[in-house]
Amino acid sequence: MRYDIIIIGAGLSGIGAACHLRRKNPEKTFVILEAREEIGGTWSLFKYPGIRSDSDMYTFGYSFKTWDDDKSFADAPSILKYLAEATEEYNIKDQIVFNQKGVSYDFDTTLNEWTVTTINPKTQEKSTYKSQFIFNCSGYYNYDHGYTPEFPGFEKYKGVFIHPQKWDRSLDYTNKKVVVIGSGATAVTIVPKMADDVEKVTMLQRSPTYIAALPNKDKIAKFIKAILPSKWAHTLVRMKNILADMIFYNLCRRFPKTMKKFILKGIKKELGDFPVEPHFSPNYRPWD
């Protein structure tokens, strides 16, 4: 089977790439090779409590498809719904071949042609696809095994150990003592979601992460959406948020000490009497 373009992965990036091709290069032929049985990538793979995006959907979503939900920071089911809509609107569904895990990529310089060999994880059947271009939208996770460090003495541990990438939805942690190892976006999402059901939950961190409490409903976006047509409003809110991120990033790089104080001041406001040090004060500069 030969195509102009092969897209690897049917997550947010892969579906987005296909939509762009439909919009801007409708004469091009393409196929999306997806190793799993459904679209969504990260947002369908991970099932841990409270999974959501830590980027607002006006910038994390597509420039060509409006985000109509009131919440700026979406949970996984909302993102999957958004993806399914894009797939339907741009007629992408028939271009996806599921259970096709890429195992080799060979380029023939005489023909200027890629040959992608895939394997069906269920049947072990191999297939080949040829194209002039490959768009690699496979993400950066090892989908087979999420990273787990070596924990000396782990064999003596008698409790339940679970990696969020392989979350078991039948796991009952009600009234249990829980330790969440890490302080990244996953840990920050899981801890408050579990807190109401467990006896105690502890986040074990090597170094704190910079955390800011942001409103999930953007009042400015709501106002813009109320007075402008949907597409115009989406574009304007997207530009506003991207510009704000750029300004914030550059201020952090140029004035790291001042911006660290600014961030910690915001955290202190949220924490009240609970001390900022050492739990919420990273030992590195913002954006390092």
C-alpha positions as CSV (number, residue, x, y, z in Angstrom):
1,M,0.0,0.0,0.0
2,R,1.5,3.3,-1.0
3,Y,0.5,6.8,0.2
4,D,1.9,10.3,-0.1
5,I,2.2,10.5,3.7
6,I,2.2,8.0,6.6
7,I,1.2,9.4,10.0
8,I,2.4,7.5,13.0
9,G,-0.1,7.7,15.9
10,A,-3.8,8.7,16.3
11,G,-3.4,10.9,19.3
12,L,-3.9,14.7,19.4
13,S,-0.9,15.3,17.1
14,G,-1.7,12.6,14.6
15,I,-5.4,13.5,14.2
16,G,-4.3,17.2,14.0
17,A,-1.8,16.4,11.2
18,A,-4.6,14.5,9.3
19,C,-7.0,17.4,9.7
20,H,-4.4,19.9,8.4
21,L,-3.9,17.7,5.3
22,R,-7.6,17.5,4.7
23,R,-7.8,21.3,5.0
24,K,-4.6,22.3,3.1
25,N,-3.6,19.4,0.9
26,P,-6.8,17.5,0.0
27,E,-5.1,16.0,-3.1
28,K,-2.6,14.1,-0.9
29,T,-3.2,10.5,0.1
30,F,-2.3,9.5,3.7
31,V,-2.9,6.8,6.3
32,I,-2.7,6.9,10.1
33,L,-1.0,3.9,11.7
34,E,-2.2,3.4,15.3
35,A,-0.7,0.7,17.5
36,R,-3.7,0.6,19.8
37,E,-7.4,0.0,19.1
38,E,-8.6,3.6,19.6
39,I,-7.8,7.2,19.0
40,G,-6.7,9.6,21.7
41,G,-3.1,8.6,22.6
42,T,-2.3,9.8,26.1
43,W,-5.9,10.8,26.7
44,S,-7.3,7.3,26.1
45,L,-4.3,5.3,27.5
46,F,-4.1,6.9,30.9
47,K,-7.0,6.1,33.3
48,Y,-5.8,7.4,36.6
49,P,-8.1,9.5,38.8
50,G,-8.7,13.1,37.7
51,I,-6.6,12.9,34.5
52,R,-6.7,16.2,32.7
53,S,-4.6,18.6,30.6
54,D,-2.5,21.1,32.5
55,S,-2.5,23.4,29.5
56,D,-5.5,25.4,28.5
57,M,-7.4,23.9,25.5
58,Y,-7.4,27.1,23.5
59,T,-3.6,26.6,23.1
60,F,-3.4,22.9,23.5
61,G,-6.3,22.3,21.1
62,Y,-6.4,23.0,17.4
63,S,-6.3,26.4,15.9
64,F,-8.9,25.3,13.3
65,K,-11.4,23.8,15.7
66,T,-13.1,25.9,18.4
67,W,-13.1,24.9,22.0
68,D,-16.6,25.4,23.2
69,D,-16.5,24.0,26.7
70,D,-16.6,26.5,29.6
71,K,-13.7,24.8,31.2
72,S,-10.3,25.9,29.9
73,F,-8.4,23.0,31.5
74,A,-10.1,19.9,30.2
75,D,-10.4,16.4,31.6
76,A,-9.5,13.4,29.4
77,P,-13.2,12.5,28.4
78,S,-13.7,16.1,27.2
79,I,-10.5,15.9,25.1
80,L,-11.5,12.6,23.6
81,K,-14.9,14.0,22.7
82,Y,-13.1,17.0,21.1
83,L,-10.9,14.6,19.1
84,A,-13.8,12.4,18.0
85,E,-15.6,15.6,16.7
86,A,-12.5,16.6,14.7
87,T,-12.2,13.1,13.3
88,E,-15.8,13.2,12.2
89,E,-15.7,16.8,10.8
90,Y,-12.7,16.2,8.6
91,N,-13.6,12.7,7.6
92,I,-10.5,11.1,9.1
93,K,-11.9,7.9,10.5
94,D,-11.5,5.8,7.3
95,Q,-7.8,6.7,7.1
96,I,-6.9,5.2,10.5
97,V,-5.6,1.6,10.6
98,F,-5.6,0.3,14.2
99,N,-3.4,-2.4,15.7
100,Q,-0.5,-1.4,13.5
101,K,2.7,-1.0,15.6
102,G,5.7,0.4,13.6
103,V,8.7,-1.9,14.0
104,S,11.0,-0.7,11.2
105,Y,11.4,2.4,9.0
106,D,13.5,2.0,5.9
107,F,14.3,4.8,3.4
108,D,15.3,4.0,-0.2
109,T,17.4,6.8,-1.5
110,T,17.0,5.7,-5.2
111,L,13.2,5.8,-5.0
112,N,12.9,8.5,-2.4
113,E,10.5,6.3,-0.6
114,W,9.9,5.1,3.0
115,T,8.9,1.5,3.8
116,V,7.2,1.1,7.2
117,T,6.8,-2.4,8.6
118,T,4.2,-2.9,11.2
119,I,3.1,-5.7,13.4
120,N,-0.4,-6.4,14.8
121,P,0.1,-6.8,18.6
122,K,-2.8,-9.2,18.7
123,T,-2.2,-11.5,15.7
124,Q,1.5,-10.9,15.2
125,E,0.8,-10.4,11.5
126,K,3.2,-8.1,9.7
127,S,2.2,-5.5,7.1
128,T,4.1,-2.9,5.0
129,Y,3.2,0.6,4.0
130,K,5.1,2.9,1.6
131,S,5.2,6.7,1.4
132,Q,7.2,9.7,0.4
133,F,6.9,11.3,3.9
134,I,6.5,10.2,7.5
135,F,4.9,12.3,10.1
136,N,6.0,10.9,13.5
137,C,3.2,11.7,16.0
138,S,3.9,8.8,18.4
139,G,4.5,11.0,21.5
140,Y,7.3,10.4,24.0
141,Y,5.9,7.6,26.2
142,N,7.0,4.0,26.2
143,Y,3.5,2.6,25.8
144,D,4.6,-0.9,26.8
145,H,6.2,0.0,30.1
146,G,6.1,3.3,31.9
147,Y,9.3,4.3,33.6
148,T,9.7,2.7,37.0
149,P,13.0,3.3,39.0
150,E,14.8,0.6,40.9
151,F,13.7,0.8,44.5
152,P,16.2,-1.0,46.8
153,G,14.3,-3.4,49.1
154,F,11.1,-3.2,47.0
155,E,10.7,-7.0,47.3
156,K,9.9,-6.5,51.0
157,Y,7.0,-4.2,50.3
158,K,3.7,-6.0,51.1
159,G,1.3,-3.3,49.8
160,V,-0.2,-2.6,46.4
161,F,2.2,-0.9,43.9
162,I,0.7,0.6,40.7
163,H,2.1,2.7,37.9
164,P,-0.4,5.4,36.6
165,Q,0.1,4.3,33.0
166,K,-1.3,0.9,33.9
167,W,-4.0,2.1,36.3
168,D,-6.5,-0.5,37.4
169,R,-9.9,1.2,37.7
170,S,-11.1,-1.5,40.0
171,L,-8.4,-0.5,42.6
172,D,-10.1,0.3,45.9
173,Y,-8.0,2.8,47.9
174,T,-10.8,3.9,50.2
175,N,-9.5,4.6,53.7
176,K,-6.1,3.4,52.8
177,K,-2.7,5.1,53.3
178,V,-1.3,6.1,49.9
179,V,2.1,7.4,48.8
180,V,2.4,9.1,45.4
181,I,6.0,9.2,44.2
182,G,6.8,12.3,42.1
183,S,5.7,15.9,41.9
184,G,4.9,16.4,38.2
185,A,1.6,17.0,36.5
186,T,0.4,13.4,37.1
187,A,1.1,13.5,40.8
188,V,-0.4,16.9,41.2
189,T,-3.6,15.6,39.4
190,I,-3.9,12.3,41.4
191,V,-3.2,13.6,44.9
192,P,-6.2,16.0,45.3
193,K,-8.5,13.6,43.5
194,M,-7.7,10.8,45.9
195,A,-7.6,12.9,49.0
196,D,-11.3,12.7,49.9
197,D,-11.4,8.9,49.8
198,V,-8.1,7.9,51.5
199,E,-7.1,7.8,55.2
200,K,-3.9,9.7,54.2
201,V,-2.1,10.6,51.0
202,T,1.5,11.7,50.9
203,M,3.3,13.2,47.8
204,L,6.9,12.0,48.0
205,Q,9.0,14.5,46.0
206,R,12.7,14.8,45.2
207,S,12.2,18.5,44.5
208,P,9.0,20.5,44.4
209,T,7.5,21.6,41.1
210,Y,6.3,25.2,40.4
211,I,2.6,25.2,41.0
212,A,0.1,28.0,40.3
213,A,-3.6,28.0,41.0
214,L,-5.4,29.2,37.9
215,P,-9.2,29.6,37.4
216,N,-10.7,26.9,35.2
217,K,-13.2,29.3,33.8
218,D,-11.6,32.2,31.8
219,K,-13.8,35.3,32.4
220,I,-12.1,37.2,29.5
221,A,-12.7,34.2,27.2
222,K,-16.3,34.0,28.3
223,F,-16.8,37.7,27.5
224,I,-15.1,37.5,24.1
225,K,-17.2,34.4,23.2
226,A,-20.3,36.3,24.1
227,I,-19.7,39.2,21.7
228,L,-17.9,37.6,18.8
229,P,-18.7,34.7,16.4
230,S,-17.3,31.3,17.6
231,K,-14.3,31.1,15.2
232,W,-13.3,34.7,15.8
233,A,-13.6,34.3,19.5
234,H,-11.6,31.1,19.6
235,T,-8.8,32.6,17.5
236,L,-8.6,35.7,19.7
237,V,-8.6,33.8,23.0
238,R,-6.0,31.4,21.6
239,M,-3.8,34.4,20.6
240,K,-4.3,36.0,24.0
241,N,-3.3,32.8,25.9
242,I,-0.2,32.1,23.7
243,L,0.9,35.7,24.1
244,A,0.5,35.5,27.9
245,D,2.5,32.3,28.0
246,M,5.3,33.9,25.9
247,I,5.4,37.0,28.1
248,F,5.5,34.9,31.3
249,Y,8.2,32.6,29.9
250,N,10.4,35.5,28.8
251,L,10.0,37.3,32.2
252,C,11.0,34.0,34.0
253,R,14.1,33.7,31.9
254,R,15.1,37.4,32.2
255,F,14.2,38.0,35.8
256,P,14.2,34.5,37.5
257,K,14.6,35.7,41.1
258,T,11.8,38.3,40.8
259,M,9.5,35.8,39.0
260,K,10.2,33.1,41.6
261,K,9.1,35.5,44.4
262,F,6.0,36.3,42.4
263,I,5.1,32.6,41.9
264,L,5.8,31.8,45.6
265,K,3.7,34.8,46.7
266,G,0.7,33.3,44.8
267,I,1.3,29.9,46.4
268,K,1.4,31.5,49.8
269,K,-1.9,33.1,49.2
270,E,-3.4,29.7,48.4
271,L,-1.7,27.9,51.4
272,G,-2.7,30.4,54.1
273,D,-0.9,29.3,57.3
274,F,0.7,26.2,55.8
275,P,4.5,26.9,55.2
276,V,5.7,27.4,51.6
277,E,9.2,26.1,52.6
278,P,10.3,23.5,51.8
279,H,7.3,21.7,50.1
280,F,6.5,24.3,47.5
281,S,9.8,26.1,46.9
282,P,11.8,24.4,44.0
283,N,15.6,24.5,44.1
284,Y,15.8,25.6,40.5
285,R,14.7,28.7,38.6
286,P,11.4,28.9,36.8
287,W,11.5,27.2,33.4
288,D,14.9,25.6,34.1
